[in-house]
Amino acid sequence: MTEIASVTSAALRSAVEGLGARSRAIADNISNIQTPGFQARRVAFEDAVAAAAGSGSRARTGWTQALSLEPTRLDGNNVNLDTETLQSLDTGLRYQLALRAVDDRFNIVRAALRTQG
């Protein structure tokens, strides 16, 4: 049970970090929507977290950042406000869910400590 808890904790930690990085990238993309030549950035981490959790690894998985493949406008900028807005909403909901899962894990530990005390 402890090994599973460790893998779950590592996966949650990596997910929260990846979602935070994605949220910062989205904010940066939106703030540069009018910057000529700016290329939107995308953050990926889900596959690495899933692979680590599937293999039972407690190792921290990182996130990667790459340039968006969205087509560019005449000014060389490829930030699409619709895409960024949807990504922001999705990321925010996933972040809230991950934090709720982390909070639930701490509540379990607190309850266990209370019953032993």
N, CA, C and O atoms as a GROMACS GRO file, in nm:
protein
  468
    1MET      N    1   0.082  -0.121   0.000
    1MET     CA    2   0.000   0.000   0.000
    1MET      C    3   0.086   0.126   0.000
    1MET      O    4   0.051   0.225  -0.064
    2THR      N    5   0.198   0.122   0.071
    2THR     CA    6   0.285   0.238   0.078
    2THR      C    7   0.345   0.270  -0.058
    2THR      O    8   0.357   0.387  -0.095
    3GLU      N    9   0.383   0.166  -0.134
    3GLU     CA   10   0.439   0.186  -0.268
    3GLU      C   11   0.336   0.253  -0.359
    3GLU      O   12   0.370   0.344  -0.435
    4ILE      N   13   0.213   0.208  -0.353
    4ILE     CA   14   0.106   0.268  -0.435
    4ILE      C   15   0.085   0.414  -0.395
    4ILE      O   16   0.068   0.500  -0.481
    5ALA      N   17   0.086   0.441  -0.264
    5ALA     CA   18   0.068   0.578  -0.217
    5ALA      C   19   0.181   0.666  -0.266
    5ALA      O   20   0.159   0.782  -0.303
    6SER      N   21   0.304   0.613  -0.266
    6SER     CA   22   0.418   0.691  -0.313
    6SER      C   23   0.407   0.722  -0.462
    6SER      O   24   0.434   0.834  -0.504
    7VAL      N   25   0.366   0.623  -0.540
    7VAL     CA   26   0.349   0.643  -0.685
    7VAL      C   27   0.239   0.746  -0.709
    7VAL      O   28   0.254   0.834  -0.794
    8THR      N   29   0.131   0.734  -0.636
    8THR     CA   30   0.020   0.829  -0.652
    8THR      C   31   0.063   0.970  -0.614
    8THR      O   32   0.031   1.065  -0.685
    9SER      N   33   0.134   0.982  -0.505
    9SER     CA   34   0.181   1.115  -0.462
    9SER      C   35   0.275   1.176  -0.565
    9SER      O   36   0.265   1.295  -0.595
   10ALA      N   37   0.366   1.096  -0.619
   10ALA     CA   38   0.458   1.146  -0.721
   10ALA      C   39   0.384   1.188  -0.846
   10ALA      O   40   0.416   1.290  -0.906
   11ALA      N   41   0.284   1.110  -0.886
   11ALA     CA   42   0.205   1.143  -1.005
   11ALA      C   43   0.127   1.272  -0.983
   11ALA      O   44   0.120   1.357  -1.072
   12LEU      N   45   0.068   1.286  -0.866
   12LEU     CA   46  -0.007   1.409  -0.836
   12LEU      C   47   0.085   1.530  -0.835
   12LEU      O   48   0.050   1.636  -0.889
   13ARG      N   49   0.201   1.516  -0.774
   13ARG     CA   50   0.297   1.627  -0.768
   13ARG      C   51   0.339   1.668  -0.910
   13ARG      O   52   0.343   1.786  -0.943
   14SER      N   53   0.370   1.570  -0.994
   14SER     CA   54   0.409   1.598  -1.131
   14SER      C   55   0.296   1.663  -1.210
   14SER      O   56   0.318   1.755  -1.289
   15ALA      N   57   0.174   1.616  -1.188
   15ALA     CA   58   0.058   1.674  -1.257
   15ALA      C   59   0.038   1.820  -1.217
   15ALA      O   60   0.014   1.905  -1.303
   16VAL      N   61   0.047   1.848  -1.088
   16VAL     CA   62   0.028   1.986  -1.041
   16VAL      C   63   0.137   2.076  -1.099
   16VAL      O   64   0.109   2.188  -1.143
   17GLU      N   65   0.262   2.028  -1.100
   17GLU     CA   66   0.370   2.108  -1.157
   17GLU      C   67   0.351   2.130  -1.307
   17GLU      O   68   0.371   2.241  -1.356
   18GLY      N   69   0.312   2.026  -1.380
   18GLY     CA   70   0.289   2.038  -1.523
   18GLY      C   71   0.174   2.131  -1.555
   18GLY      O   72   0.183   2.212  -1.648
   19LEU      N   73   0.066   2.121  -1.480
   19LEU     CA   74  -0.048   2.209  -1.502
   19LEU      C   75  -0.013   2.354  -1.470
   19LEU      O   76  -0.059   2.446  -1.538
   20GLY      N   77   0.068   2.375  -1.367
   20GLY     CA   78   0.114   2.510  -1.335
   20GLY      C   79   0.198   2.568  -1.448
   20GLY      O   80   0.181   2.685  -1.486
   21ALA      N   81   0.288   2.486  -1.503
   21ALA     CA   82   0.370   2.531  -1.616
   21ALA      C   83   0.284   2.561  -1.737
   21ALA      O   84   0.308   2.659  -1.808
   22ARG      N   85   0.184   2.478  -1.760
   22ARG     CA   86   0.094   2.500  -1.875
   22ARG      C   87   0.017   2.630  -1.856
   22ARG      O   88  -0.001   2.707  -1.951
   23SER      N   89  -0.029   2.654  -1.736
   23SER     CA   90  -0.104   2.776  -1.708
   23SER      C   91  -0.018   2.900  -1.732
   23SER      O   92  -0.066   2.999  -1.787
   24ARG      N   93   0.108   2.895  -1.690
   24ARG     CA   94   0.199   3.008  -1.713
   24ARG      C   95   0.226   3.028  -1.862
   24ARG      O   96   0.233   3.141  -1.910
   25ALA      N   97   0.240   2.918  -1.937
   25ALA     CA   98   0.263   2.929  -2.082
   25ALA      C   99   0.142   2.991  -2.151
   25ALA      O  100   0.156   3.074  -2.241
   26ILE      N  101   0.023   2.950  -2.110
   26ILE     CA  102  -0.100   3.006  -2.169
   26ILE      C  103  -0.109   3.156  -2.141
   26ILE      O  104  -0.142   3.235  -2.230
   27ALA      N  105  -0.080   3.195  -2.017
   27ALA     CA  106  -0.084   3.338  -1.982
   27ALA      C  107   0.018   3.416  -2.065
   27ALA      O  108  -0.011   3.527  -2.110
   28ASP      N  109   0.136   3.358  -2.084
   28ASP     CA  110   0.239   3.423  -2.166
   28ASP      C  111   0.193   3.433  -2.310
   28ASP      O  112   0.214   3.536  -2.375
   29ASN      N  113   0.131   3.328  -2.361
   29ASN     CA  114   0.080   3.331  -2.498
   29ASN      C  115  -0.022   3.443  -2.516
   29ASN      O  116  -0.014   3.520  -2.611
   30ILE      N  117  -0.116   3.451  -2.424
   30ILE     CA  118  -0.222   3.552  -2.435
   30ILE      C  119  -0.164   3.692  -2.423
   30ILE      O  120  -0.206   3.784  -2.494
   31SER      N  121  -0.067   3.709  -2.333
   31SER     CA  122  -0.010   3.843  -2.316
   31SER      C  123   0.071   3.887  -2.438
   31SER      O  124   0.098   4.006  -2.456
   32ASN      N  125   0.110   3.792  -2.522
   32ASN     CA  126   0.188   3.825  -2.641
   32ASN      C  127   0.108   3.811  -2.770
   32ASN      O  128   0.165   3.794  -2.878
   33ILE      N  129  -0.024   3.818  -2.760
   33ILE     CA  130  -0.109   3.796  -2.876
   33ILE      C  131  -0.085   3.899  -2.987
   33ILE      O  132  -0.108   3.870  -3.105
   34GLN      N  133  -0.041   4.017  -2.952
   34GLN     CA  134  -0.016   4.122  -3.050
   34GLN      C  135   0.133   4.142  -3.081
   34GLN      O  136   0.170   4.236  -3.152
   35THR      N  137   0.219   4.056  -3.029
   35THR     CA  138   0.363   4.068  -3.050
   35THR      C  139   0.400   4.004  -3.184
   35THR      O  140   0.386   3.883  -3.200
   36PRO      N  141   0.448   4.082  -3.279
   36PRO     CA  142   0.486   4.025  -3.409
   36PRO      C  143   0.595   3.919  -3.394
   36PRO      O  144   0.693   3.938  -3.321
   37GLY      N  145   0.576   3.808  -3.462
   37GLY     CA  146   0.675   3.701  -3.461
   37GLY      C  147   0.670   3.609  -3.341
   37GLY      O  148   0.746   3.512  -3.334
   38PHE      N  149   0.582   3.637  -3.244
   38PHE     CA  150   0.575   3.552  -3.126
   38PHE      C  151   0.512   3.417  -3.162
   38PHE      O  152   0.412   3.412  -3.234
   39GLN      N  153   0.572   3.310  -3.114
   39GLN     CA  154   0.521   3.175  -3.136
   39GLN      C  155   0.464   3.121  -3.005
   39GLN      O  156   0.534   3.118  -2.903
   40ALA      N  157   0.340   3.079  -3.008
   40ALA     CA  158   0.274   3.024  -2.889
   40ALA      C  159   0.349   2.899  -2.842
   40ALA      O  160   0.409   2.827  -2.922
   41ARG      N  161   0.344   2.875  -2.711
   41ARG     CA  162   0.410   2.759  -2.652
   41ARG      C  163   0.306   2.664  -2.596
   41ARG      O  164   0.200   2.705  -2.549
   42ARG      N  165   0.339   2.536  -2.602
   42ARG     CA  166   0.254   2.430  -2.547
   42ARG      C  167   0.336   2.350  -2.447
   42ARG      O  168   0.454   2.323  -2.469
   43VAL      N  169   0.272   2.313  -2.338
   43VAL     CA  170   0.338   2.232  -2.234
   43VAL      C  171   0.273   2.095  -2.233
   43VAL      O  172   0.150   2.083  -2.229
   44ALA      N  173   0.356   1.991  -2.235
   44ALA     CA  174   0.307   1.853  -2.231
   44ALA      C  175   0.370   1.780  -2.114
   44ALA      O  176   0.489   1.795  -2.087
   45PHE      N  177   0.290   1.700  -2.046
   45PHE     CA  178   0.341   1.620  -1.935
   45PHE      C  179   0.259   1.494  -1.911
   45PHE      O  180   0.307   1.402  -1.845
   46GLU      N  181   0.138   1.486  -1.964
   46GLU     CA  182   0.046   1.377  -1.934
   46GLU      C  183   0.102   1.239  -1.969
   46GLU      O  184   0.089   1.145  -1.891
   47ASP      N  185   0.165   1.227  -2.085
   47ASP     CA  186   0.218   1.097  -2.126
   47ASP      C  187   0.327   1.049  -2.031
   47ASP      O  188   0.333   0.931  -1.997
   48ALA      N  189   0.413   1.140  -1.988
   48ALA     CA  190   0.522   1.104  -1.896
   48ALA      C  191   0.467   1.061  -1.760
   48ALA      O  192   0.516   0.965  -1.701
   49VAL      N  193   0.365   1.131  -1.710
   49VAL     CA  194   0.305   1.095  -1.581
   49VAL      C  195   0.236   0.959  -1.593
   49VAL      O  196   0.249   0.875  -1.504
   50ALA      N  197   0.162   0.938  -1.701
   50ALA     CA  198   0.092   0.811  -1.720
   50ALA      C  199   0.191   0.695  -1.732
   50ALA      O  200   0.168   0.588  -1.675
   51ALA      N  201   0.301   0.715  -1.803
   51ALA     CA  202   0.400   0.608  -1.818
   51ALA      C  203   0.466   0.576  -1.684
   51ALA      O  204   0.486   0.460  -1.651
   52ALA      N  205   0.500   0.679  -1.608
   52ALA     CA  206   0.563   0.657  -1.478
   52ALA      C  207   0.467   0.587  -1.382
   52ALA      O  208   0.506   0.495  -1.311
   53ALA      N  209   0.342   0.631  -1.380
   53ALA     CA  210   0.244   0.568  -1.292
   53ALA      C  211   0.216   0.424  -1.335
   53ALA      O  212   0.202   0.335  -1.251
   54GLY      N  213   0.210   0.401  -1.466
   54GLY     CA  214   0.185   0.266  -1.518
   54GLY      C  215   0.297   0.169  -1.486
   54GLY      O  216   0.273   0.050  -1.468
   55SER      N  217   0.418   0.220  -1.480
   55SER     CA  218   0.532   0.134  -1.449
   55SER      C  219   0.558   0.125  -1.299
   55SER      O  220   0.646   0.050  -1.255
   56GLY      N  221   0.482   0.200  -1.221
   56GLY     CA  222   0.501   0.199  -1.076
   56GLY      C  223   0.619   0.283  -1.030
   56GLY      O  224   0.669   0.264  -0.919
   57SER      N  225   0.662   0.375  -1.114
   57SER     CA  226   0.778   0.458  -1.081
   57SER      C  227   0.737   0.574  -0.990
   57SER      O  228   0.634   0.638  -1.010
   58ARG      N  229   0.821   0.597  -0.890
   58ARG     CA  230   0.798   0.711  -0.802
   58ARG      C  231   0.879   0.832  -0.846
   58ARG      O  232   0.877   0.938  -0.782
   59ALA      N  233   0.950   0.815  -0.956
   59ALA     CA  234   1.034   0.924  -1.005
   59ALA      C  235   0.948   1.042  -1.047
   59ALA      O  236   0.838   1.026  -1.101
   60ARG      N  237   0.999   1.158  -1.023
   60ARG     CA  238   0.931   1.279  -1.066
   60ARG      C  239   0.942   1.291  -1.217
   60ARG      O  240   1.051   1.280  -1.273
   61THR      N  241   0.832   1.313  -1.281
   61THR     CA  242   0.836   1.332  -1.425
   61THR      C  243   0.831   1.480  -1.455
   61THR      O  244   0.764   1.556  -1.385
   62GLY      N  245   0.900   1.520  -1.555
   62GLY     CA  246   0.903   1.660  -1.591
   62GLY      C  247   0.801   1.694  -1.697
   62GLY      O  248   0.726   1.608  -1.743
   63TRP      N  249   0.800   1.816  -1.734
   63TRP     CA  250   0.714   1.861  -1.842
   63TRP      C  251   0.803   1.915  -1.952
   63TRP      O  252   0.916   1.957  -1.928
   64THR      N  253   0.750   1.914  -2.072
   64THR     CA  254   0.825   1.968  -2.185
   64THR      C  255   0.748   2.084  -2.246
   64THR      O  256   0.625   2.089  -2.242
   65GLN      N  257   0.822   2.175  -2.301
   65GLN     CA  258   0.761   2.290  -2.366
   65GLN      C  259   0.806   2.293  -2.511
   65GLN      O  260   0.924   2.277  -2.541
   66ALA      N  261   0.711   2.312  -2.601
   66ALA     CA  262   0.741   2.318  -2.744
   66ALA      C  263   0.661   2.431  -2.807
   66ALA      O  264   0.563   2.479  -2.750
   67LEU      N  265   0.703   2.472  -2.923
   67LEU     CA  266   0.629   2.574  -2.996
   67LEU      C  267   0.503   2.514  -3.056
   67LEU      O  268   0.502   2.399  -3.100
   68SER      N  269   0.398   2.594  -3.058
   68SER     CA  270   0.270   2.552  -3.116
   68SER      C  271   0.283   2.535  -3.267
   68SER      O  272   0.361   2.604  -3.333
   69LEU      N  273   0.206   2.442  -3.319
   69LEU     CA  274   0.204   2.419  -3.464
   69LEU      C  275   0.090   2.494  -3.533
   69LEU      O  276   0.062   2.472  -3.651
   70GLU      N  277   0.025   2.583  -3.458
   70GLU     CA  278  -0.081   2.664  -3.517
   70GLU      C  279  -0.026   2.746  -3.634
   70GLU      O  280   0.090   2.787  -3.630
   71PRO      N  281  -0.106   2.769  -3.737
   71PRO     CA  282  -0.058   2.852  -3.848
   71PRO      C  283  -0.033   2.995  -3.802
   71PRO      O  284  -0.096   3.043  -3.708
   72THR      N  285   0.059   3.061  -3.867
   72THR     CA  286   0.092   3.198  -3.830
   72THR      C  287   0.012   3.298  -3.912
   72THR      O  288  -0.032   3.270  -4.023
   73ARG      N  289  -0.005   3.415  -3.852
   73ARG     CA  290  -0.069   3.526  -3.922
   73ARG      C  291   0.038   3.597  -4.006
   73ARG      O  292   0.154   3.557  -4.007
   74LEU      N  293  -0.001   3.700  -4.074
   74LEU     CA  294   0.093   3.775  -4.158
   74LEU      C  295   0.207   3.836  -4.077
   74LEU      O  296   0.318   3.853  -4.128
   75ASP      N  297   0.182   3.869  -3.950
   75ASP     CA  298   0.287   3.928  -3.866
   75ASP      C  299   0.378   3.823  -3.802
   75ASP      O  300   0.466   3.858  -3.724
   76GLY      N  301   0.356   3.694  -3.835
   76GLY     CA  302   0.441   3.588  -3.782
   76GLY      C  303   0.397   3.534  -3.647
   76GLY      O  304   0.459   3.442  -3.594
   77ASN      N  305   0.291   3.590  -3.590
   77ASN     CA  306   0.239   3.546  -3.460
   77ASN      C  307   0.139   3.434  -3.484
   77ASN      O  308   0.062   3.439  -3.579
   78ASN      N  309   0.140   3.332  -3.397
   78ASN     CA  310   0.044   3.223  -3.416
   78ASN      C  311  -0.045   3.198  -3.294
   78ASN      O  312  -0.101   3.090  -3.279
   79VAL      N  313  -0.058   3.297  -3.207
   79VAL     CA  314  -0.145   3.282  -3.091
   79VAL      C  315  -0.290   3.293  -3.135
   79VAL      O  316  -0.330   3.390  -3.200
   80ASN      N  317  -0.369   3.192  -3.100
   80ASN     CA  318  -0.511   3.188  -3.132
   80ASN      C  319  -0.587   3.204  -3.000
   80ASN      O  320  -0.583   3.116  -2.915
   81LEU      N  321  -0.656   3.315  -2.984
   81LEU     CA  322  -0.723   3.344  -2.857
   81LEU      C  323  -0.827   3.239  -2.821
   81LEU      O  324  -0.841   3.205  -2.704
   82ASP      N  325  -0.900   3.186  -2.919
   82ASP     CA  326  -0.998   3.082  -2.891
   82ASP      C  327  -0.931   2.957  -2.833
   82ASP      O  328  -0.978   2.901  -2.734
   83THR      N  329  -0.822   2.915  -2.894
   83THR     CA  330  -0.749   2.798  -2.846
   83THR      C  331  -0.695   2.822  -2.706
   83THR      O  332  -0.706   2.736  -2.619
   84GLU      N  333  -0.637   2.939  -2.685
   84GLU     CA  334  -0.578   2.970  -2.554
   84GLU      C  335  -0.686   2.976  -2.445
   84GLU      O  336  -0.662   2.932  -2.333
   85THR      N  337  -0.802   3.031  -2.478
   85THR     CA  338  -0.911   3.040  -2.381
   85THR      C  339  -0.959   2.900  -2.341
   85THR      O  340  -0.977   2.872  -2.223
   86LEU      N  341  -0.979   2.814  -2.441
   86LEU     CA  342  -1.022   2.677  -2.410
   86LEU      C  343  -0.916   2.602  -2.330
   86LEU      O  344  -0.948   2.530  -2.236
   87GLN      N  345  -0.789   2.618  -2.369
   87GLN     CA  346  -0.680   2.554  -2.295
   87GLN      C  347  -0.675   2.605  -2.151
   87GLN      O  348  -0.650   2.528  -2.058
   88SER      N  349  -0.698   2.733  -2.133
   88SER     CA  350  -0.695   2.791  -1.999
   88SER      C  351  -0.806   2.734  -1.911
   88SER      O  352  -0.783   2.700  -1.795
   89LEU      N  353  -0.926   2.723  -1.966
   89LEU     CA  354  -1.037   2.666  -1.891
   89LEU      C  355  -1.010   2.520  -1.855
   89LEU      O  356  -1.031   2.478  -1.741
   90ASP      N  357  -0.964   2.443  -1.953
   90ASP     CA  358  -0.934   2.302  -1.931
   90ASP      C  359  -0.825   2.285  -1.826
   90ASP      O  360  -0.836   2.202  -1.736
   91THR      N  361  -0.720   2.364  -1.837
   91THR     CA  362  -0.609   2.355  -1.743
   91THR      C  363  -0.653   2.394  -1.603
   91THR      O  364  -0.614   2.330  -1.505
   92GLY      N  365  -0.734   2.497  -1.593
   92GLY     CA  366  -0.783   2.541  -1.462
   92GLY      C  367  -0.866   2.432  -1.394
   92GLY      O  368  -0.851   2.408  -1.274
   93LEU      N  369  -0.953   2.368  -1.469
   93LEU     CA  370  -1.035   2.260  -1.413
   93LEU      C  371  -0.949   2.140  -1.371
   93LEU      O  372  -0.971   2.082  -1.265
   94ARG      N  373  -0.853   2.104  -1.455
   94ARG     CA  374  -0.764   1.992  -1.421
   94ARG      C  375  -0.679   2.026  -1.297
   94ARG      O  376  -0.655   1.940  -1.212
   95TYR      N  377  -0.635   2.150  -1.288
   95TYR     CA  378  -0.555   2.193  -1.173
   95TYR      C  379  -0.638   2.183  -1.044
   95TYR      O  380  -0.589   2.134  -0.942
   96GLN      N  381  -0.762   2.229  -1.050
   96GLN     CA  382  -0.850   2.219  -0.932
   96GLN      C  383  -0.872   2.074  -0.892
   96GLN      O  384  -0.871   2.042  -0.774
   97LEU      N  385  -0.891   1.988  -0.990
   97LEU     CA  386  -0.910   1.845  -0.963
   97LEU      C  387  -0.786   1.784  -0.900
   97LEU      O  388  -0.796   1.707  -0.804
   98ALA      N  389  -0.669   1.818  -0.952
   98ALA     CA  390  -0.544   1.765  -0.896
   98ALA      C  391  -0.523   1.814  -0.753
   98ALA      O  392  -0.482   1.738  -0.667
   99LEU      N  393  -0.552   1.941  -0.728
   99LEU     CA  394  -0.537   1.994  -0.592
   99LEU      C  395  -0.636   1.929  -0.496
   99LEU      O  396  -0.604   1.905  -0.380
  100ARG      N  397  -0.755   1.900  -0.544
  100ARG     CA  398  -0.854   1.831  -0.461
  100ARG      C  399  -0.804   1.691  -0.425
  100ARG      O  400  -0.822   1.646  -0.312
  101ALA      N  401  -0.742   1.623  -0.521
  101ALA     CA  402  -0.686   1.489  -0.496
  101ALA      C  403  -0.572   1.497  -0.395
  101ALA      O  404  -0.562   1.411  -0.307
  102VAL      N  405  -0.487   1.598  -0.407
  102VAL     CA  406  -0.378   1.617  -0.310
  102VAL      C  407  -0.436   1.642  -0.171
  102VAL      O  408  -0.390   1.586  -0.072
  103ASP      N  409  -0.537   1.727  -0.164
  103ASP     CA  410  -0.601   1.758  -0.036
  103ASP      C  411  -0.664   1.633   0.026
  103ASP      O  412  -0.654   1.611   0.147
  104ASP      N  413  -0.728   1.551  -0.056
  104ASP     CA  414  -0.787   1.426  -0.006
  104ASP      C  415  -0.680   1.333   0.051
  104ASP      O  416  -0.703   1.268   0.153
  105ARG      N  417  -0.564   1.327  -0.014
  105ARG     CA  418  -0.454   1.242   0.035
  105ARG      C  419  -0.408   1.291   0.172
  105ARG      O  420  -0.382   1.211   0.262
  106PHE      N  421  -0.397   1.424   0.189
  106PHE     CA  422  -0.357   1.478   0.319
  106PHE      C  423  -0.463   1.453   0.425
  106PHE      O  424  -0.430   1.428   0.541
  107ASN      N  425  -0.589   1.459   0.387
  107ASN     CA  426  -0.697   1.430   0.483
  107ASN      C  427  -0.690   1.286   0.532
  107ASN      O  428  -0.716   1.259   0.649
  108ILE      N  429  -0.655   1.193   0.444
  108ILE     CA  430  -0.641   1.053   0.482
  108ILE      C  431  -0.527   1.037   0.583
  108ILE      O  432  -0.540   0.967   0.683
  109VAL      N  433  -0.416   1.105   0.556
  109VAL     CA  434  -0.301   1.097   0.648
  109VAL      C  435  -0.337   1.159   0.781
  109VAL      O  436  -0.304   1.104   0.886
  110ARG      N  437  -0.404   1.274   0.780
  110ARG     CA  438  -0.446   1.339   0.906
  110ARG      C  439  -0.538   1.249   0.987
  110ARG      O  440  -0.523   1.236   1.109
  111ALA      N  441  -0.634   1.186   0.919
  111ALA     CA  442  -0.727   1.096   0.988
  111ALA      C  443  -0.653   0.978   1.048
  111ALA      O  444  -0.684   0.935   1.159
  112ALA      N  445  -0.557   0.924   0.976
  112ALA     CA  446  -0.479   0.810   1.026
  112ALA      C  447  -0.397   0.851   1.148
  112ALA      O  448  -0.386   0.775   1.244
  113LEU      N  449  -0.341   0.970   1.145
  113LEU     CA  450  -0.260   1.018   1.258
  113LEU      C  451  -0.349   1.042   1.381
  113LEU      O  452  -0.307   1.017   1.494
  114ARG      N  453  -0.469   1.091   1.359
  114ARG     CA  454  -0.561   1.114   1.471
  114ARG      C  455  -0.600   0.985   1.540
  114ARG      O  456  -0.610   0.981   1.662
  115THR      N  457  -0.622   0.879   1.462
  115THR     CA  458  -0.665   0.753   1.522
  115THR      C  459  -0.552   0.684   1.597
  115THR      O  460  -0.578   0.601   1.684
  116GLN      N  461  -0.427   0.717   1.563
  116GLN     CA  462  -0.314   0.657   1.632
  116GLN      C  463  -0.272   0.737   1.753
  116GLN      O  464  -0.196   0.689   1.837
  117GLY      N  465  -0.321   0.859   1.764
  117GLY     CA  466  -0.276   0.949   1.871
  117GLY      C  467  -0.354   0.939   1.994
  117GLY      O  468  -0.326   1.010   2.090
   0.00000   0.00000   0.00000
